[in-house]
């Protein structure tokens, strides 16, 4: 029996029943970004993925990731703090350091990076259910705040459901399910499987709070995801990184849903200057590149200028970049045909049920990877979990999805934080 669903519903209501959620991302959902995202419709934010052992034992690491402003009641709530871990004791020590400044603590079970494989955390705990159960239960039994978890699916929907139930039984009160498998990352990302998310949701207690993650390109996708998966809220990682306006669902305000890059870059930069946060300074270059990704395809002269910056660059250097972008966009808007040029065009319906939009390059928009020389939005994408019943039977017989992992012992995470590449988790 899953006993945490009522408590999870209580937490959800206490947080204001959020519908739009900034996902935990390595080095990218830090304080300044969360403040910006909330202005564009995000109702709940997760911190970046913190390394539990380092957070618990190394003051330098902790200070680089967490400041006195993080979790501020006025500026940074509701907030969930996420950790990756494979040692219950380190995980609990780390969580104890933040439990008074957040609404919940989340265990990362979704990171698919190679560094997560090496360190044995994130999605690479999916073969060790006993350890996962122990990690979550240790938090649930000892923290003052609720515990949540973010998982990925298996190819097998039954296995995915069984996994979700185990995580909840261990003590997780809220559950986020990323509708992609562990192997779907980078150029192999493909599409999340909303049908599997719906199957999991339909087979959990009715009052269980369930967040869906995956396939959010535009604000209109949020309502579609809620309808098709019957989730309580929608989480976005990459969609939010390239366009914070992806969460704006209050109306069809173009300036909020697809903000001009000059305006949002200025807004973000001004927020960073007010944050007493090392993490916010460290993330600036990555955010500049992502916010401007389409713009830089047209104004390539800005790439090396941004590339030369570092965490030690004075704000004056960043100000010059922001001014350059503002001047370039201002010149675009002097065109007498700007009203026609500045329109957003809806494309034809795609095989997966949605459609792509053509958005002017001076506005924030989704990012599409190039795979074998072809953009993701110009080809048919693989959908997670699309395997035949015969393939599934073969996997089960081969023991690919075995729960018995007694031979896998908890190991200390030996990967240093500077080896963790920026990615969504």
Secondary structure, DSSP 8 states (H G I E B T S, - for coil): ----HHHHHHHHHHTT---EEE--BTTTS-HHHHHHHHHTT--EEEEEEEEHHHHHH-HHHHHHH--TTTT-TTTS-SEEEEEE-S-HHHHHHHHHTTGGGSSEEEEEE---SHHHHHHT-GGGGTT-HHHHHHHHHHHHHH-SSEEEEEEE--SSHHHHHHHHHHHHHHT-SEEEEESS-TT--GGG--B--HHHHHHHHHTS-TT-EEEEES---STHHHHHHHHHH--SEEEESHHHHH-GGGG--SS--HHHHS-BHHHHHHHHHHHHHH---HHHHHTHHHHHHHHTHHHHHH-THHHHHHHT--TTS-HHHHHHHHHHHHHHHHHHTTSTTHHHHT--EEEEE-TTS-EEEE--TTB------EETTEEGGGS---BTT---HHHHHHHHHHTTT----TT---------GGG----B-
